[in-house]
Amino acid sequence: PYAHARIDPVTGKKVPDAVILQKVSSGTLQAAFSTGCLASVVKLAKECVAVDPPSRPSAAMVAFRLQTIMKESFGEGHTSIV
């Protein structure tokens, strides 16, 4: 989700992983998602990468929400996430 930040737009050089990590942890770099991604998946993904750990959903909640998204988007027969 941070591929958009791998290359410095000014210098054209690769941005060191440590710089990306620092920006992510400080909240100055946000994850980017494909425009083709379902809005509900993007919303969940953004919650999962929230800077504030208590704001992130639990693994059980992620599994539940993914099953719900699959059911709503693809029908009853597509609810397995494993």
Sequence and secondary structure as in RCSB ss.txt:
>XXXX:A:sequence
PYAHARIDPVTGKKVPDAVILQKVSSGTLQAAFSTGCLASVVKLAKECVAVDPPSRPSAAMVAFRLQTIMKESFG
EGHTSIV
>XXXX:A:secstr
  GGGSB TTT  B  HHHHHHHHHHTSS     TTS HHHHHHHHHHT SSGGGS  HHHHHHHHHHHHHHHH 
TT     
